[in-house]
Amino acid sequence: MKLGICGNISLEPLAVSVDTVLPQSDIIVGKTDSHTKELIETPGEFAFLDACILALDWRPLLPLLYNFGYGDDVLPVQREIEEAFDTVGKALRKFRIKTPAKVLVFSPISDCLHPMGFLSRFQKDSPFDLFMECQRMFVSLCRSIPDAYILDADEMSRLIGFANTYDEEQSAKTQMPFSPQMLSCIATRIADMLKQFDASPIKCLVLDCDNTLWGGIAGESGALGITLSDSGEGKAYKDLQKEIVKLYKQGIILAINSKNNTCDALEIFEQHPHMMIRPPMISCFRINWDDKPKNMLQIAEELNIGLDAILFIDDSPAERALMQSALPQVCTFALPASPFAYANALKSFTRIWPTQLTIEDRNKSLSYATQRNRVSAQALAKNVEEFLVNSNIRVSIQQAEDAVFPRIAQLFAKTNQFNLTTKRYSESQLREIAHHAGNRLIYMRMQDNYGDYGIIGCACIMGDNIDSFILSCRAFGKHAETALLSHCIRLINATQRKPVYGLYISTIKNGMTKDFYKNHGFVLQQTAENVQRWRLDESFDIPKTPHWISTK
């Protein structure tokens, strides 16, 4: 990974700290106070970065804010904040035009020590109010720039304590304002964020039950005898469940992998008054006496997700060790010894951080739960086609607009199985591609009688080439990919009969799509290593959208 570090602080100490936690990285260090020029004049040393870290001490950039006192005029302070953010924003936008590298920007650190003391929050136009406004404006700035992320120095300062944030003696002698403790915290956060961008996202929590979601053994204590409550040790387990429910609301799928009597465990989920996790939230149950790795393989198959997308949570060190040995792809979370530390440990576990959060993510957990209803309905239908017809599947295919770029970028980043090239375009790259003459970036939404799938497919067309073609695993089995392909071909042939080409790059995970073009009337034109170029046979009609899918 190639990293660039620029900013208005002494950059070498930060580079050393980052190198400690990311020793395999190639780190390019700019000149102190040259960040605006370095960002605007890219390329140069900052060309071809994977990520750029904009390390700022905002105090010299916002002197009126940090020196504001009771009775001072707030208007000059507000203008100063706007001008400082405008300057940084212009530099970042220039940088964004020239490179797709992700940018991590230090947030301002709010000064929490005010001479008005406990009256500071009571006063109109207090320093507290101004810092709150400053933070809101900073967030708006970062939101306005694709692939710009907040490196939350303000949050880290609160975590370690404001008194431990700065080294004033060092700051007076050099341009390194931060204490060694703060530098270490910043470097760790940088590493955590960058690792998340490259890692397979966690899509599913697979949960043990006894002494994990509640205290005690269901089969021995019974539903009302377990430890789960609003006070005492029972509160520790309930607090963990509350954190799991938050992740569920973010779109993380929940599954159960527990050695238990099925009826005993389900009774607790259904009837215990303090259970926060209820059966409709669970997309897959494996409550039995089988080995947990065996159950885990079945869970991954049923949910159609990779093992590397699973986080396994179990209080038993022996069960965790077995899982790590048998299925090392699964991320195994080590719960602390004390249940009272469970909730905070999960909150602090950066591996579950999403790198994006879309409406589709928030609805994902519900969609997996409603999938059980689809499976039941399919079992009752005489055949698959009858089920699909009765499902009343509707799709809409449109050109990408601003609101959907985050979701499309997420599909490019996360989808492996039905991804014909597995090219990983970032949001900023996709915006650039979409606005280039001759290119088209389209996306597909899908609904049926059982619910709304959201955006489940996309394709990138460059001239007469289908450069990328992606379908979410949630849409498998409906043949919606044929509807999307048909639309792509019609776009290329909108004005005249043109040859249509499709690109396929084989990977370990996308083998299910190797015959996709062949099955839709394309013939292989060229092969180079694992890259294939297909051409639509002109003797074939354009593939037709299946009759059970209506389009608009």
C-alpha positions as CSV (number, residue, x, y, z in Angstrom):
1,M,0.0,0.0,0.0
2,K,1.3,3.4,-1.0
3,L,0.4,6.2,1.5
4,G,1.0,9.9,1.4
5,I,1.1,12.1,4.4
6,C,0.8,15.9,4.2
7,G,-0.3,18.6,6.5
8,N,0.7,21.6,8.7
9,I,2.4,19.5,11.5
10,S,5.8,17.9,11.7
11,L,5.1,14.9,9.6
12,E,8.0,12.6,10.3
13,P,6.9,11.5,13.8
14,L,3.5,10.6,12.4
15,A,5.1,8.7,9.5
16,V,7.2,6.7,12.0
17,S,4.0,5.9,14.1
18,V,2.1,4.8,11.0
19,D,5.1,2.7,9.8
20,T,5.0,0.9,13.2
21,V,1.4,-0.3,12.6
22,L,1.6,-0.7,8.8
23,P,5.2,-1.8,8.3
24,Q,4.7,-3.1,4.8
25,S,3.5,0.3,3.5
26,D,5.4,2.6,1.2
27,I,5.0,6.0,2.9
28,I,5.5,9.3,1.0
29,V,6.0,12.2,3.4
30,G,5.3,15.8,2.2
31,K,6.8,19.0,3.5
32,T,5.2,20.6,6.5
33,D,2.8,23.4,5.6
34,S,2.9,22.5,1.9
35,H,-0.2,20.4,1.9
36,T,-2.3,22.8,-0.2
37,K,0.3,22.9,-2.9
38,E,0.9,19.1,-2.8
39,L,-2.8,18.3,-3.1
40,I,-3.4,20.8,-5.9
41,E,-0.3,20.0,-7.9
42,T,-0.7,16.2,-7.9
43,P,0.8,14.3,-9.8
44,G,4.3,14.4,-8.4
45,E,5.4,12.4,-5.3
46,F,1.7,12.1,-4.4
47,A,0.8,10.4,-7.7
48,F,-0.6,6.8,-7.6
49,L,-1.4,6.8,-3.9
50,D,-3.8,4.3,-2.4
51,A,-4.6,6.7,0.4
52,C,-3.6,10.2,1.4
53,I,-3.6,11.4,5.1
54,L,-4.2,15.1,5.6
55,A,-2.7,15.7,9.0
56,L,-3.9,19.0,10.3
57,D,-3.6,20.9,13.6
58,W,-6.6,23.2,13.2
59,R,-5.6,25.6,15.9
60,P,-3.3,27.8,13.7
61,L,-5.9,27.6,10.9
62,L,-8.7,28.8,13.2
63,P,-7.1,31.2,15.7
64,L,-10.3,33.3,16.3
65,L,-12.2,30.1,17.2
66,Y,-9.6,28.7,19.5
67,N,-9.0,32.1,21.2
68,F,-12.7,33.1,21.4
69,G,-13.7,34.7,24.7
70,Y,-17.0,35.8,26.2
71,G,-18.3,38.9,24.5
72,D,-16.3,38.5,21.3
73,D,-18.1,38.9,18.0
74,V,-19.1,35.5,16.6
75,L,-19.4,36.7,13.0
76,P,-15.7,36.9,12.3
77,V,-15.3,33.4,13.8
78,Q,-17.9,32.0,11.6
79,R,-16.3,33.6,8.5
80,E,-12.9,32.2,9.6
81,I,-14.3,28.7,9.8
82,E,-16.0,29.0,6.4
83,E,-12.9,30.3,4.7
84,A,-10.6,27.7,6.3
85,F,-12.9,24.8,5.2
86,D,-13.3,26.4,1.7
87,T,-9.5,26.5,1.3
88,V,-9.1,22.9,2.4
89,G,-12.1,21.8,0.3
90,K,-10.7,23.4,-2.9
91,A,-7.4,21.6,-2.5
92,L,-9.1,18.3,-1.9
93,R,-11.4,18.7,-4.9
94,K,-8.4,19.4,-7.1
95,F,-6.7,16.3,-5.7
96,R,-9.8,14.3,-6.3
97,I,-9.9,15.2,-10.0
98,K,-6.4,13.9,-10.5
99,T,-6.5,10.7,-8.4
100,P,-9.0,8.2,-6.9
101,A,-6.9,7.8,-3.8
102,K,-8.9,7.8,-0.5
103,V,-8.3,10.8,1.7
104,L,-8.3,10.6,5.5
105,V,-8.7,14.1,7.0
106,F,-8.0,15.0,10.6
107,S,-11.0,16.6,12.2
108,P,-10.8,19.7,14.4
109,I,-10.4,19.0,18.1
110,S,-12.9,20.9,20.2
111,D,-11.3,22.7,23.2
112,C,-13.3,21.4,26.1
113,L,-11.6,23.7,28.7
114,H,-13.5,27.1,29.0
115,P,-12.9,29.9,31.5
116,M,-16.7,30.1,32.0
117,G,-16.6,26.6,33.4
118,F,-20.0,25.0,34.1
119,L,-21.7,28.1,32.7
120,S,-20.2,27.7,29.3
121,R,-23.1,25.7,27.8
122,F,-25.6,28.2,29.1
123,Q,-24.2,31.2,27.3
124,K,-25.5,32.2,23.8
125,D,-22.7,32.1,21.2
126,S,-20.4,30.2,23.7
127,P,-17.2,28.5,22.6
128,F,-19.1,25.2,23.0
129,D,-21.7,26.4,20.4
130,L,-19.0,27.5,18.0
131,F,-17.1,24.3,18.2
132,M,-20.3,22.3,17.6
133,E,-21.0,24.4,14.5
134,C,-17.4,23.9,13.4
135,Q,-17.7,20.1,13.6
136,R,-21.0,20.2,11.7
137,M,-19.4,22.2,8.9
138,F,-16.4,19.9,8.8
139,V,-18.6,16.9,8.4
140,S,-20.5,18.6,5.5
141,L,-17.2,19.4,3.8
142,C,-16.1,15.7,3.9
143,R,-19.5,14.5,2.8
144,S,-19.2,16.7,-0.3
145,I,-16.0,15.0,-1.6
146,P,-16.2,11.4,-2.8
147,D,-13.9,9.0,-0.9
148,A,-12.9,11.6,1.7
149,Y,-13.2,10.2,5.2
150,I,-13.0,11.8,8.6
151,L,-10.1,10.7,10.8
152,D,-11.8,11.7,14.0
153,A,-9.1,13.3,16.1
154,D,-11.9,14.9,18.1
155,E,-13.2,11.5,19.2
156,M,-9.8,10.2,19.9
157,S,-9.1,13.2,22.1
158,R,-12.2,12.4,24.1
159,L,-11.2,8.7,24.4
160,I,-7.7,9.4,25.8
161,G,-8.6,12.7,27.6
162,F,-8.0,16.2,26.5
163,A,-5.1,16.6,28.9
164,N,-3.3,13.7,27.1
165,T,-3.9,15.0,23.6
166,Y,-1.3,17.7,23.2
167,D,2.3,18.1,24.2
168,E,2.6,21.8,24.6
169,E,6.3,21.9,25.4
170,Q,7.1,19.9,22.2
171,S,4.6,22.0,20.2
172,A,6.5,25.2,21.3
173,K,9.8,23.7,20.0
174,T,8.6,21.9,16.9
175,Q,5.4,21.6,14.8
176,M,4.4,18.4,16.4
177,P,1.5,19.4,18.7
178,F,0.3,15.9,19.6
179,S,1.5,13.8,22.5
180,P,3.1,10.3,21.9
181,Q,-0.1,8.8,23.2
182,M,-2.3,10.7,20.8
183,L,0.1,9.9,17.9
184,S,-0.1,6.2,18.7
185,C,-3.9,6.5,18.8
186,I,-4.0,8.3,15.5
187,A,-1.7,5.8,13.8
188,T,-3.8,2.9,15.1
189,R,-7.0,4.5,13.8
190,I,-5.3,5.1,10.4
191,A,-4.3,1.4,10.2
192,D,-7.8,0.2,11.3
193,M,-9.5,2.4,8.6
194,L,-7.2,1.4,5.8
195,K,-7.5,-2.3,6.7
196,Q,-11.2,-2.1,6.5
197,F,-11.1,-0.6,3.0
198,D,-9.2,-3.7,1.8
199,A,-10.8,-6.4,3.9
200,S,-13.9,-8.4,3.0
201,P,-16.8,-6.7,4.8
202,I,-18.4,-8.4,7.7
203,K,-21.9,-9.3,6.6
204,C,-23.1,-11.7,9.3
205,L,-22.7,-12.2,13.0
206,V,-23.0,-15.8,14.0
207,L,-23.9,-16.0,17.6
208,D,-23.6,-18.6,20.4
209,C,-26.3,-18.5,23.0
210,D,-25.5,-19.9,26.4
211,N,-23.2,-17.5,28.4
212,T,-23.0,-15.3,25.3
213,L,-26.4,-13.8,24.7
214,W,-27.5,-14.7,28.2
215,G,-25.9,-16.2,31.4
216,G,-26.5,-19.8,32.2
217,I,-27.4,-22.9,30.2
218,A,-30.9,-22.9,28.6
219,G,-31.3,-26.7,29.0
220,E,-30.5,-26.6,32.7
221,S,-32.0,-23.2,33.8
222,G,-35.0,-23.0,31.6
223,A,-36.3,-19.8,29.9
224,L,-36.9,-18.0,33.2
225,G,-33.9,-19.2,35.0
226,I,-31.2,-17.8,32.7
227,T,-29.3,-14.6,33.6
228,L,-30.8,-11.7,31.6
229,S,-32.2,-8.5,33.0
230,D,-31.9,-4.8,33.5
231,S,-29.7,-5.0,36.5
232,G,-26.8,-7.1,37.9
233,E,-25.0,-9.6,35.7
234,G,-28.1,-10.0,33.6
235,K,-27.6,-6.4,32.4
236,A,-24.2,-7.2,30.9
237,Y,-25.8,-9.7,28.6
238,K,-28.7,-7.4,27.7
239,D,-26.2,-4.6,26.9
240,L,-24.4,-6.9,24.5
241,Q,-27.7,-7.7,22.8
242,K,-28.4,-4.0,22.4
243,E,-25.1,-3.6,20.6
244,I,-25.9,-6.5,18.3
245,V,-29.3,-5.0,17.5
246,K,-27.5,-1.8,16.5
247,L,-25.4,-3.8,14.0
248,Y,-28.6,-5.5,12.8
249,K,-30.1,-2.1,12.1
250,Q,-27.0,-1.3,10.1
251,G,-27.7,-4.3,7.8
252,I,-25.6,-7.0,9.5
253,I,-27.2,-10.4,9.2
254,L,-27.7,-12.4,12.4
255,A,-27.5,-16.2,12.7
256,I,-27.4,-18.6,15.6
257,N,-24.8,-21.4,16.0
258,S,-25.5,-23.0,19.4
259,K,-25.1,-26.4,21.0
260,N,-28.5,-26.6,22.7
261,N,-31.8,-28.3,22.6
262,T,-33.7,-26.4,19.9
263,C,-36.9,-25.9,21.9
264,D,-35.1,-24.7,25.0
265,A,-33.2,-22.0,23.1
266,L,-36.1,-20.9,20.9
267,E,-38.4,-20.5,24.0
268,I,-36.0,-17.9,25.3
269,F,-35.9,-16.0,22.0
270,E,-39.6,-16.0,21.8
271,Q,-40.8,-15.5,25.4
272,H,-38.1,-14.1,27.6
273,P,-39.1,-10.5,28.5
274,H,-35.6,-9.1,28.3
275,M,-34.5,-10.6,25.0
276,M,-33.6,-7.8,22.6
277,I,-32.9,-10.2,19.7
278,R,-36.1,-11.8,18.5
279,P,-36.7,-14.7,16.0
280,P,-37.7,-12.4,13.1
281,M,-34.2,-10.8,13.3
282,I,-32.5,-14.2,12.8
283,S,-31.9,-15.2,9.2
284,C,-30.5,-18.6,10.0
285,F,-30.7,-21.0,13.0
286,R,-28.4,-23.9,13.7
287,I,-29.3,-25.0,17.2
288,N,-28.2,-28.6,17.6
289,W,-25.3,-30.8,18.9
290,D,-23.2,-30.8,15.8
291,D,-19.7,-29.4,15.6
292,K,-19.9,-25.6,15.1
293,P,-17.6,-25.5,12.1
294,K,-20.0,-27.9,10.3
295,N,-22.9,-25.7,11.2
296,M,-21.0,-22.7,10.0
297,L,-20.5,-24.2,6.6
298,Q,-24.2,-24.8,6.4
299,I,-25.0,-21.2,7.5
300,A,-22.7,-19.7,4.9
301,E,-24.3,-21.9,2.2
302,E,-27.8,-21.1,3.2
303,L,-27.2,-17.3,3.4
304,N,-25.0,-17.5,0.2
305,I,-22.1,-15.5,1.8
306,G,-18.4,-16.2,2.0
307,L,-16.8,-17.5,5.2
308,D,-14.6,-14.4,5.3
309,A,-17.8,-12.3,5.6
310,I,-18.7,-13.9,9.0
311,L,-17.9,-12.8,12.5
312,F,-18.3,-15.7,15.0
313,I,-19.1,-14.6,18.6
314,D,-18.8,-17.3,21.3
315,D,-17.8,-17.1,25.0
316,S,-16.0,-20.5,24.9
317,P,-12.2,-20.4,24.2
318,A,-12.4,-24.0,23.1
319,E,-15.1,-23.4,20.5
320,R,-13.3,-20.3,19.2
321,A,-10.0,-22.3,18.9
322,L,-11.8,-25.1,17.0
323,M,-13.4,-22.6,14.6
324,Q,-10.1,-20.9,14.0
325,S,-8.4,-24.2,13.3
326,A,-11.2,-25.7,11.1
327,L,-12.3,-22.5,9.3
328,P,-9.5,-19.9,9.5
329,Q,-11.4,-17.7,7.0
330,V,-14.1,-17.0,9.6
331,C,-13.3,-13.9,11.8
332,T,-13.5,-15.1,15.4
333,F,-14.2,-12.6,18.1
334,A,-12.7,-13.2,21.5
335,L,-15.2,-12.2,24.2
336,P,-13.5,-10.9,27.4
337,A,-13.5,-13.0,30.5
338,S,-16.1,-10.7,32.2
339,P,-19.6,-10.4,30.7
340,F,-19.6,-6.8,31.9
341,A,-16.9,-6.1,29.3
342,Y,-18.7,-7.8,26.4
343,A,-20.6,-4.7,25.1
344,N,-17.7,-2.3,25.1
345,A,-15.4,-4.9,23.5
346,L,-17.8,-5.3,20.6
347,K,-18.2,-1.6,20.2
348,S,-14.5,-1.2,20.1
349,F,-14.0,-4.0,17.5
350,T,-13.1,-2.1,14.4
351,R,-13.4,-5.1,12.1
352,I,-17.1,-4.6,12.0
353,W,-17.0,-1.0,10.9
354,P,-18.8,-0.4,7.6
355,T,-16.9,1.6,5.0
356,Q,-20.2,2.8,3.6
357,L,-23.8,2.7,4.9
358,T,-26.7,2.8,2.4
359,I,-30.4,2.4,2.6
360,E,-29.9,-1.1,1.1
361,D,-27.6,-2.0,4.0
362,R,-30.2,-0.9,6.6
363,N,-32.8,-3.1,4.8
364,K,-30.5,-6.0,4.2
365,S,-31.3,-7.8,7.5
366,L,-35.0,-7.6,6.8
367,S,-34.5,-8.9,3.3
368,Y,-32.8,-12.0,4.6
369,A,-35.6,-12.6,7.1
370,T,-38.2,-12.2,4.4
371,Q,-36.2,-14.6,2.2
372,R,-37.5,-17.3,4.5
373,N,-41.0,-16.5,3.4
374,R,-39.9,-16.7,-0.2
375,V,-38.4,-20.1,0.4
376,S,-41.6,-21.3,2.0
377,A,-43.7,-20.0,-0.9
378,Q,-41.4,-21.6,-3.4
379,A,-41.8,-25.0,-1.6
380,L,-45.5,-24.7,-2.0
381,A,-45.4,-23.8,-5.7
382,K,-45.5,-26.6,-8.3
383,N,-42.3,-25.5,-9.9
384,V,-39.8,-22.7,-9.8
385,E,-41.3,-20.8,-12.8
386,E,-44.8,-20.8,-11.1
387,F,-43.2,-19.4,-8.0
388,L,-41.4,-16.7,-10.0
389,V,-44.6,-15.7,-11.8
390,N,-46.5,-15.5,-8.6
391,S,-43.8,-13.4,-7.0
392,N,-44.7,-10.5,-9.3
393,I,-41.0,-9.4,-9.7
394,R,-40.6,-5.8,-10.8
395,V,-37.3,-4.2,-11.9
396,S,-36.3,-0.7,-12.9
397,I,-33.1,0.1,-14.7
398,Q,-31.8,3.7,-14.8
399,Q,-28.7,5.8,-15.4
400,A,-26.8,6.4,-12.2
401,E,-27.5,9.7,-10.4
402,D,-25.8,11.3,-7.5
403,A,-27.9,9.7,-4.7
404,V,-27.0,6.1,-5.8
405,F,-23.3,6.4,-6.3
406,P,-22.4,5.2,-2.8
407,R,-24.5,2.1,-3.2
408,I,-23.1,1.4,-6.7
409,A,-19.6,1.8,-5.3
410,Q,-20.5,-0.6,-2.6
411,L,-21.6,-3.2,-5.1
412,F,-18.2,-2.8,-6.9
413,A,-16.3,-3.2,-3.6
414,K,-18.2,-6.0,-2.0
415,T,-19.6,-8.3,-4.8
416,N,-17.5,-11.3,-5.7
417,Q,-19.7,-14.2,-6.9
418,F,-21.7,-12.5,-9.7
419,N,-19.1,-10.0,-10.7
420,L,-17.8,-10.6,-14.2
421,T,-14.6,-8.7,-13.8
422,T,-14.2,-7.9,-10.1
423,K,-12.8,-4.5,-11.1
424,R,-12.9,-2.3,-7.9
425,Y,-13.9,1.2,-8.9
426,S,-14.2,3.7,-6.1
427,E,-17.1,6.2,-5.8
428,S,-14.9,9.0,-7.3
429,Q,-13.7,6.8,-10.1
430,L,-17.3,5.8,-10.9
431,R,-18.4,9.4,-11.0
432,E,-15.6,10.2,-13.4
433,I,-16.5,7.2,-15.6
434,A,-20.2,8.0,-15.7
435,H,-19.5,11.6,-16.8
436,H,-17.1,10.6,-19.6
437,A,-18.6,10.9,-23.1
438,G,-19.5,7.5,-24.5
439,N,-19.8,5.8,-21.1
440,R,-22.9,4.7,-19.3
441,L,-23.3,3.6,-15.7
442,I,-26.6,1.9,-15.0
443,Y,-28.2,0.3,-12.0
444,M,-31.2,-2.0,-11.3
445,R,-33.7,-2.0,-8.5
446,M,-35.9,-5.0,-7.7
447,Q,-39.1,-5.6,-5.8
448,D,-41.5,-8.6,-5.4
449,N,-44.5,-9.4,-3.4
450,Y,-42.4,-10.2,-0.4
451,G,-40.4,-7.0,-0.2
452,D,-38.0,-4.5,-1.7
453,Y,-34.5,-5.7,-2.6
454,G,-33.2,-2.2,-3.3
455,I,-30.4,-1.7,-5.8
456,I,-29.2,-5.2,-6.6
457,G,-27.3,-4.8,-9.9
458,C,-25.2,-2.4,-12.0
459,A,-23.3,-2.4,-15.2
460,C,-20.6,-0.1,-16.6
461,I,-20.6,0.4,-20.4
462,M,-17.7,2.0,-22.2
463,G,-18.5,2.5,-25.8
464,D,-19.5,-0.9,-27.2
465,N,-17.9,-2.8,-24.3
466,I,-19.7,-4.0,-21.2
467,D,-16.7,-3.3,-18.9
468,S,-18.3,-4.4,-15.6
469,F,-21.5,-6.4,-14.8
470,I,-22.5,-7.0,-11.2
471,L,-25.5,-8.7,-9.5
472,S,-26.0,-8.9,-5.7
473,C,-26.4,-12.4,-4.3
474,R,-29.8,-11.3,-3.0
475,A,-31.2,-11.5,-6.5
476,F,-29.9,-14.9,-7.4
477,G,-32.3,-17.3,-9.0
478,K,-34.7,-14.7,-10.5
479,H,-32.8,-14.3,-13.8
480,A,-32.8,-10.5,-13.3
481,E,-29.3,-10.6,-14.8
482,T,-30.8,-11.3,-18.2
483,A,-33.0,-8.2,-17.9
484,L,-30.0,-6.1,-17.1
485,L,-27.9,-7.6,-19.9
486,S,-30.7,-7.0,-22.4
487,H,-30.9,-3.4,-21.3
488,C,-27.1,-3.0,-21.8
489,I,-27.3,-4.4,-25.3
490,R,-30.1,-2.1,-26.2
491,L,-28.2,0.9,-24.9
492,I,-25.2,0.1,-27.1
493,N,-27.5,-0.5,-30.1
494,A,-29.7,2.4,-29.4
495,T,-29.0,4.3,-32.7
496,Q,-27.6,1.6,-35.0
497,R,-26.6,-2.0,-35.1
498,K,-23.2,-2.1,-33.4
499,P,-21.1,-5.0,-32.2
500,V,-21.5,-5.6,-28.5
501,Y,-18.6,-6.9,-26.4
502,G,-18.5,-8.2,-22.9
503,L,-15.4,-8.6,-20.6
504,Y,-15.0,-11.5,-18.3
505,I,-12.0,-11.9,-15.9
506,S,-12.0,-15.1,-14.0
507,T,-11.2,-15.2,-10.3
508,I,-11.3,-17.7,-7.5
509,K,-14.8,-16.5,-6.4
510,N,-16.7,-15.7,-9.7
511,G,-16.6,-19.1,-11.3
512,M,-20.4,-19.3,-11.4
513,T,-20.4,-16.6,-14.1
514,K,-17.9,-18.2,-16.5
515,D,-20.6,-19.2,-19.0
516,F,-22.8,-16.1,-18.6
517,Y,-22.0,-14.5,-21.9
518,K,-21.9,-17.9,-23.7
519,N,-25.4,-18.7,-22.4
520,H,-26.7,-15.4,-23.7
521,G,-25.6,-15.7,-27.3
522,F,-22.0,-14.3,-27.1
523,V,-19.0,-16.0,-28.7
524,L,-15.5,-15.9,-27.3
525,Q,-13.3,-13.5,-29.4
526,Q,-10.1,-13.3,-27.4
527,T,-8.3,-14.9,-24.4
528,A,-5.3,-13.6,-22.6
529,E,-4.4,-15.4,-19.3
530,N,-7.5,-15.0,-17.2
531,V,-9.1,-12.2,-19.3
532,Q,-11.7,-13.1,-21.9
533,R,-13.5,-10.8,-24.5
534,W,-16.8,-12.0,-25.8
535,R,-18.9,-10.7,-28.7
536,L,-22.6,-11.0,-29.2
537,D,-23.3,-13.3,-32.1
538,E,-25.3,-11.1,-34.6
539,S,-27.3,-14.2,-35.6
540,F,-28.9,-14.3,-32.1
541,D,-31.7,-12.1,-31.0
542,I,-31.1,-9.8,-28.1
543,P,-31.7,-11.8,-24.9
544,K,-35.3,-11.3,-23.8
545,T,-36.3,-10.3,-20.2
546,P,-37.9,-13.3,-18.6
547,H,-41.7,-13.1,-18.8
548,W,-42.1,-13.2,-15.0
549,I,-40.2,-9.9,-14.7
550,S,-41.8,-6.6,-15.5
551,T,-39.6,-3.7,-16.2
552,K,-40.1,0.1,-16.2
